[in-house]
Amino acid sequence: MTGGNGEDAAWERILQTRERLGMPRTPGDGSDRLREPADGGHSQLESIYLPLLRGGGLVIAQLGQTLDGRIATRTGHSHFVTGPADIVHLHRLRALVDTVVVGAGTAISDDPQLTVRQVPGRNPVRVVLDPSARVPPDRRMFHDHLAPTLWFVSPQADPGPVPGGVELLRLEVGPTGCGFHPRDVLRALVARGLERVLVEGGGITVSRFLDAGVLHRLHVTVAPLLLGSGRPSLTLDPVDRLDQARRPSCRQFSLGDDVLFDLEFDP
Ligand SMILES: NC(=O)c1ccc[n+]([C@@H]2O[C@H](COP(=O)([O-])OP(=O)(O)OC[C@H]3O[C@@H](n4cnc5c(N)ncnc54)[C@H](OP(=O)(O)O)[C@@H]3O)[C@@H](O)[C@H]2O)c1
């Protein structure tokens, strides 16, 4: 489900650049430069994704929300807030990272596979943050063997029998009931060679990573839809004045009827 030959070719170039990220570099051989398209100009795809492929680690989060800042109804129904172009975009993001992280709420509500199905690309390692081990063991990511799955729980949690293909990781939670510190999660991932991280949702999980100041980028896709109730997108530590608001640098792209806001932070 991609947009024709030009887009397919651009995506292939992006995937090739992504593959080269893991290769040893020879100084001066040009392997650290992004590959340019033959005609010298960047397509929208390259404008969106090539900035994600510069060397070093990456922590990017994404949310698809209504105009009034909701990511799901109050019952947790979220298929789909944003349109088909944003679904393809999400699969492209998955293909460009080593690992994709979701919170327990998303694992419970959506039973997501977190695989790359809409475009060519490799499946990332799946991670679920679930301190009290409340995610039911019948989730698809625990059984489908389509990619490794890491299940983060607290030292006190009792997850019961751990399904094959799932690695259980115990991590201390913070003292104030705010869960694992995102930096501890990232350290545990980097220790496994997982340096390129997509925090896919939901709102609570993305908010914690943003509040912890560990995000390099946040992709928020806004759909022309009003819910007026439901699960909130971002909920951050309150501020009293507008000059205390975060004002990251921002680029915008059209994704069908939706608008993608590509926010860049300096963690
Ligand atoms: N539109 C979108 O882009 C999008 C994307 C993903 C999901 N969704 C929807 O969003 C809804 C779920 O979102 P949500 O905000 O309610 O929940 P969520 O972020 O998926 O999960 C939140 C829960 O995950 C655990 N968790 C998250 N971060 C943690 C951390 N740093 N340390 C420890 N535990 C952590 C906690 O579990 P405990 O409470 O057990 O401590 C927390 O309450 C679903 O309805 C889903 O369909 C929408």
The ligand as a MOL file (V3000), in Angstrom:
LIG
                    3D

  0  0  0     0  0            999 V3000
M  V30 BEGIN CTAB
M  V30 COUNTS 48 52 0 0 0
M  V30 BEGIN ATOM
M  V30 1 N -3.8330 7.1530 18.1440 0
M  V30 2 C -2.6470 6.6910 18.4730 0
M  V30 3 O -1.6030 7.1310 17.9810 0
M  V30 4 C -2.5690 5.6040 19.5040 0
M  V30 5 C -1.3570 4.9400 19.6940 0
M  V30 6 C -1.2950 3.9570 20.6610 0
M  V30 7 C -2.4100 3.6660 21.4050 0
M  V30 8 N -3.5670 4.3210 21.1910 0 CHG=1
M  V30 9 C -4.7360 4.1050 22.0400 0
M  V30 10 O -4.4100 4.6790 23.2800 0
M  V30 11 C -5.0400 3.9720 24.3220 0
M  V30 12 C -4.0000 3.5900 25.3460 0
M  V30 13 O -3.2760 4.7460 25.7050 0
M  V30 14 P -3.1240 5.1670 27.2090 0
M  V30 15 O -2.4990 6.5140 27.2270 0
M  V30 16 O -4.4300 4.9680 27.9070 0 CHG=-1
M  V30 17 O -2.1430 4.0370 27.7880 0
M  V30 18 P -0.6940 3.5450 27.3320 0
M  V30 19 O 0.2330 4.7000 27.2350 0
M  V30 20 O -0.7820 2.6220 26.1970 0
M  V30 21 O -0.3120 2.6360 28.5970 0
M  V30 22 C -0.1430 3.2840 29.8320 0
M  V30 23 C 0.2990 2.2730 30.8290 0
M  V30 24 O 1.4920 1.6340 30.4060 0
M  V30 25 C 2.3710 1.4860 31.5150 0
M  V30 26 N 3.5080 2.4070 31.2980 0
M  V30 27 C 3.6620 3.3560 30.3630 0
M  V30 28 N 4.8240 4.0150 30.5130 0
M  V30 29 C 5.4130 3.4460 31.5800 0
M  V30 30 C 6.6220 3.6980 32.2610 0
M  V30 31 N 7.4820 4.6420 31.8910 0
M  V30 32 N 6.8800 2.9580 33.3340 0
M  V30 33 C 6.0240 2.0040 33.7290 0
M  V30 34 N 4.8600 1.7260 33.1380 0
M  V30 35 C 4.5740 2.4530 32.0780 0
M  V30 36 C 1.5760 1.8930 32.7540 0
M  V30 37 O 0.9060 0.7400 33.1950 0
M  V30 38 P 0.3270 0.6230 34.7040 0
M  V30 39 O -0.8870 1.4880 34.7490 0
M  V30 40 O 0.0160 -0.8260 34.8520 0
M  V30 41 O 1.3990 1.1100 35.6340 0
M  V30 42 C 0.6270 2.9280 32.1620 0
M  V30 43 O -0.5290 3.1810 32.9020 0
M  V30 44 C -5.6890 2.7730 23.7030 0
M  V30 45 O -7.0730 3.0250 23.6030 0
M  V30 46 C -5.0710 2.6760 22.3370 0
M  V30 47 O -6.0110 2.1680 21.4200 0
M  V30 48 C -3.6730 5.2990 20.2600 0
M  V30 END ATOM
M  V30 BEGIN BOND
M  V30 1 1 1 2
M  V30 2 2 2 3
M  V30 3 1 2 4
M  V30 4 1 4 5
M  V30 5 2 4 48
M  V30 6 2 5 6
M  V30 7 1 6 7
M  V30 8 2 7 8
M  V30 9 1 8 9
M  V30 10 1 8 48
M  V30 11 1 9 10
M  V30 12 1 9 46
M  V30 13 1 10 11
M  V30 14 1 11 12
M  V30 15 1 11 44
M  V30 16 1 12 13
M  V30 17 1 13 14
M  V30 18 2 14 15
M  V30 19 1 14 16
M  V30 20 1 14 17
M  V30 21 1 17 18
M  V30 22 2 18 19
M  V30 23 1 18 20
M  V30 24 1 18 21
M  V30 25 1 21 22
M  V30 26 1 22 23
M  V30 27 1 23 24
M  V30 28 1 23 42
M  V30 29 1 24 25
M  V30 30 1 25 26
M  V30 31 1 25 36
M  V30 32 1 26 27
M  V30 33 1 26 35
M  V30 34 2 27 28
M  V30 35 1 28 29
M  V30 36 1 29 30
M  V30 37 2 29 35
M  V30 38 1 30 31
M  V30 39 2 30 32
M  V30 40 1 32 33
M  V30 41 2 33 34
M  V30 42 1 34 35
M  V30 43 1 36 37
M  V30 44 1 36 42
M  V30 45 1 37 38
M  V30 46 2 38 39
M  V30 47 1 38 40
M  V30 48 1 38 41
M  V30 49 1 42 43
M  V30 50 1 44 45
M  V30 51 1 44 46
M  V30 52 1 46 47
M  V30 END BOND
M  V30 END CTAB
M  END
